[in-house]
């Protein structure tokens, strides 16, 4: 059985914004802004700090911050 090697890939930071309310059911309407090509070595705290700085520049309130890390598996 071969040894699996994990190769980190670039990450993405996503802000999920509440842009309104559905008049039919009262559920929030969510749009997202994604910032790609974040270095895989970026610590989660740094990504969070950048996200909170970006939140201050947004017109809408933030529902959720996502930090999506991607890896490639090889032998």
Backbone as a ProteinNet text record, in pm:
[ID]
protein_1_A
[PRIMARY]
XXXXXXXXXXXXXXXXXXXXXXXXXXXXXXXXXXXXXXXXXXXXXXXXXXXXXXXXXXXXXXXXXXXXXXXXXXX
[TERTIARY]
84.3	0	89.2	60	139.7	109.4	208.8	192.3	127.3	26.1	-45.2	23.2	44.2	104.9	-0.2	-13.8	-108.2	-32	-74.1	-11.2	-110.3	-76.4	-168.4	-185.9	-307.2	-339.7	-384	-403.3	-450.5	-587.5	-615.1	-740.8	-831.1	-951.2	-1046.5	-1113	-1135.8	-1205.3	-1339.8	-1447.2	-1580.6	-1660.1	-1718.3	-1810.4	-1951	-2037.9	-2179	-2257.9	-2318.1	-2383.8	-2535.3	-2600.9	-2747.6	-2787.3	-2845	-2878.5	-3026.3	-3104.2	-3246.5	-3319.9	-3452.6	-3538.7	-3643.8	-3664	-3765.7	-3902.8	-3983	-4112.4	-4213.2	-4192.9	-4286.7	-4271.4	-4144.8	-4124.6	-4036.1	-3986.6	-3906.1	-3762.7	-3723	-3586.2	-3490	-3368.7	-3270.9	-3227.1	-3201.1	-3146	-2995.4	-2919	-2774.3	-2703.8	-2608.7	-2515.9	-2376.5	-2284.8	-2149.7	-2047.8	-1939.4	-1822.7	-1706.4	-1637.2	-1527.2	-1397.1	-1296.5	-1162.2	-1072.4	-1027.4	-949.5	-800.2	-724.7	-578.4	-512.2	-568	-504.9	-402.7	-284.3	-177.2	-218.8	-180.9	-218.8	-156.5	-46.6	21.5	-39.3	-138.4	-199.1	-269.8	-234.9	-302.1	-448.7	-530.7	-674	-699.1	-618.1	-636.7	-614.1	-512.2	-486.3	-601.8	-654.4	-768.5	-889	-911	-1023	-1004.1	-882.8	-855	-881	-840.3	-866.4	-1016.3	-1086.1	-1230.9	-1301.5	-1262.1	-1327.7	-1297.9	-1179.4	-1148.6	-1234.5	-1254.9	-1337.8	-1485	-1528.3	-1667.4	-1699.4	-1602.5	-1622.8	-1643.5	-1606.3	-1620.9	-1748.4	-1822.7	-1941.4	-2066	-2156.1	-2283.5	-2380.4	-2370.5	-2465.1	-2401.6	-2485.7	-2434.7	-2388.1	-2297.5	-2238.2	-2309.1	-2346.9	-2409.5	-2304	-2199	-2100.3	-1969.7	-1858.6	-1725.9	-1681.1	-1637	-1586.5	-1442.7	-1360.7	-1221.5	-1203.4	-1198.3	-1197.1	-1055.5	-999.6	-866.1	-880.4	-791	-796.7	-662.8	-668.5	-546.1	-558.9	-443.8	-439.3	-374.9	-434.3	-378.7	-308	-184	-106.2	-34.2	22.9	102.5	248.4
-117.7	0	124.5	219.8	341.8	439.4	520	624.2	745.9	798	914.4	1041.4	1133	1261.9	1370.5	1458.4	1569.5	1695	1753.9	1875.3	1990.4	2088.1	2200.7	2283.3	2327.6	2415.5	2549.7	2647.5	2777.9	2764.9	2857.2	2857.3	2969.1	2975.8	3081.1	3131.8	3260.7	3324.7	3371.6	3333.8	3367.6	3439.3	3552.9	3625.1	3600.5	3549.9	3527.8	3643.6	3723.3	3848.4	3836.8	3894.1	3899.5	4025.3	4005.2	4117.8	4154	4076.3	4105	3991.9	4002.5	3901.8	3859.8	3730.6	3678.1	3716.6	3791.5	3835.5	3722.1	3610.4	3499.2	3419	3395.6	3309.7	3371.3	3492.1	3559.9	3510.3	3419.1	3366.4	3471	3474.9	3570.7	3534	3635.5	3617.4	3636.5	3534.6	3533.9	3542.8	3634.3	3640.5	3622.6	3576.4	3556.6	3630.3	3671	3728.3	3637.2	3590.9	3497.6	3561.4	3545.6	3595.2	3471.8	3446.5	3327	3354	3249.1	3253.6	3297.1	3256.2	3282.1	3171.4	3207.4	3110	3000.8	2879.2	2765.8	2774.2	2845.9	2857.8	2966.6	3038.1	3146.7	3088.9	3138	3089.3	3131.4	3051.1	3079.8	3214.8	3248.5	3376.4	3494	3484.5	3591.8	3604.5	3491.7	3495.1	3559.5	3525.6	3583.8	3734.2	3776.8	3919.4	3996.9	3939.5	4002.6	4007	3899.3	3894.6	4002.5	4018.8	4121.2	4261.7	4281.9	4411.6	4433.7	4328.7	4340	4361.5	4306.2	4323.8	4471.4	4545.2	4688.4	4764.9	4705.2	4771	4728.6	4636	4582.4	4665	4668.4	4738.7	4657.8	4524.7	4435.9	4369.3	4316.8	4246.2	4105.8	4052.6	3922.1	3812.3	3708.4	3591.7	3491.7	3476.9	3373.3	3404.7	3365	3372.6	3228.7	3199.6	3065.7	3076.3	2983.7	2974	2833	2821.5	2691	2656.4	2552.2	2504.9	2385.8	2379.9	2273.8	2202.2	2071.2	1990	1892.8	1853.4	1751.7	1627.6	1513.2	1386.9	1316	1276.5	1203.8	1086.9	1003.4	890.2	925.7
0	0	0	-88.5	-101.5	11.3	42	143	78.4	142.5	90.6	139.9	47.8	79.2	58.5	156	146.1	105.1	-6.4	-56.9	-37.2	48	69.8	-57.6	-80.2	-193.3	-137.1	-224.8	-178.8	-112.7	-22.4	51.7	0.9	57.2	22.2	149.6	154	264.6	211	277.9	229	337.6	300	387.1	335.4	421.1	385.4	443.9	355.7	393.7	387.9	487	489.1	412.2	293.1	205.9	208.8	282.6	292.3	360.9	357.3	418.9	316.8	304.7	214.7	269.9	193.8	245.1	264	195.3	205.2	334.2	374.4	491.5	600.2	577.9	678.8	688.8	601.4	603.9	548.1	602.2	550.1	408.4	329.1	195	207.4	168.9	187.3	52.3	41.6	-70.9	-13.3	-95.2	-43.6	-128.7	-62.2	-128.3	-93.7	-196.8	-176.3	-220.5	-137.4	-165.6	-180.2	-302.9	-335.3	-328.1	-349.8	-359.5	-229.4	-115.6	13.1	35.4	76.3	95.2	193.1	162.8	247.3	386	398.7	527.9	616.4	565.7	644.6	767.6	886.8	1007.9	1011.6	1076.4	1086.7	1154.1	1255.4	1325.1	1231.6	1145.6	1048.8	950.6	903.9	812.1	880.2	1005.3	1080.3	1098.4	1128.5	1145.6	1016.4	904.3	773.9	747.6	778.2	757.2	838.2	963.5	1045.9	993.9	937.3	876.4	752.1	672.5	552.2	587	699.5	741.3	759.6	811.9	831.5	701.9	590.8	460.1	386.9	445	378.6	410.1	314.7	331.1	416.8	410.1	477	599	685.8	803.2	763.2	841.6	811.3	888.8	816.7	877	922.4	841.2	869	797	859.7	797.3	774.1	651.7	620.2	571.7	616.6	571.6	518.6	387.6	322.7	278.2	340.1	303.2	209.6	113.7	13.6	9.7	-7.9	-17.4	-132.9	-184.9	-288.9	-227.2	-250.1	-200.9	-314.7	-290.4	-390	-323.6	-403.9	-350.7	-349.1
[MASK]
+++++++++++++++++++++++++++++++++++++++++++++++++++++++++++++++++++++++++++

